[in-house]
Amino acid sequence: MMRRTARFSSAALLLAACSSEAPSWPRLIETRIVSHYPAAEVMRADDALSIRLNGRVHRVELGPIVLQCNRGLSDCEHAMTEMLLDLGKEPR
C-alpha cells in the first residue's frame, strides 16, 4: 500500500515539475488513469472526466474523489483504486 502511495506522490511531483500546466485534481486523476490504462483517452468536462476505454465511454465525477483525497493519502489511494477498478469492470 505504501509503495503505491509513494508512486502516486512521485507521479504528482513529476507532473508538477515537468508540465507547463499548473497541477490540478483533474490533471492528477487523468495522469493516474492513463498510467494504469495506457490505451485510455481522457477528456475533461465540467466537474468530471470522460474516459474512452475498450470501446466504452465512462464518466468519472471528480468531486467525490477530491473529497476523499483531501482527507489524507490512504483515503485518496482508496478512492483512486476504486475508480480504476470501476473503469476496468466489464458491463453486465
N, C-alpha and C positions, 0 to 999 in steps of 0.2 A: 504494500500500500504506500509506504513512504517513498519507494522508488518511483512510482507513477506520479506522485505529487511533486517530487523533485523534478521529474522530466517535464511536467506541465509548467512548473515555475521557471525552468530553464528555457522552455519554448517561449514563454511570455516575455522573459528578459531579452531573449534573442530577437523576438519580434519588435520589441520596443527600440532596440538598438539599431536594427537593420532596415526598418521600414521608414519610408518618408511620411507615412500616415501615422497620426497620433494613436497610441494604444487605446482601445475601447473594448467593452464587453463583446459587442458583435464581432469585432475583428479577432479577439482571442478565442471565442467559441468557434468561429469559422475556421481558424487555424487548427483547432483541436479536431474538428470534424474531418478536414482534409488530410490531416496527418494519420487519422485512423482509417479513413476511406479515401485513398488517393483518387479514385475514379469519380468521386462526388463533385457535382457542380453546385456551388453555393451562391445564391443571390440574396441580397438584403432587401427587405421590405419592412416598412414602418418599424414596429417593435418585434419583428420576427425574422427568421431566416427561412428561405425556401431552398430546399435541397433536392436535387435530382440525383437519384441513386438507383441503380439496377432497373431503369425504366419507369420508376415511380417518383412522384414528387411528394415530399414531406414538408410540413410546416412546423418549425420549432419556435415556440414562443420564448422570447428571451427573458421576460420578467421573472418567472419562477426560478430560472437558473441563476440569474443575477442575485436574487434574494438569498438563495442558498449559498452562493459564493461569498456574499457579504457577511455570512455567519462564521466563516472560517474555512481553512483548507480542506478538512475532512468532509464537511458538508458540500463544499464545492466539487470535490472529487467524486462524491456520491452522485450529485446531480449530473455531472458530465458523463459518468459511466452509465447512468440510467438513460440519458439521452442517446448515447451511442448504441446501447443495446436496443432501444426502441427503433432506431433507424435501421438496424440490421435485421429486425424481425420480418419474417415472411407474412404476407397477408393471409387471412383465414378464408 
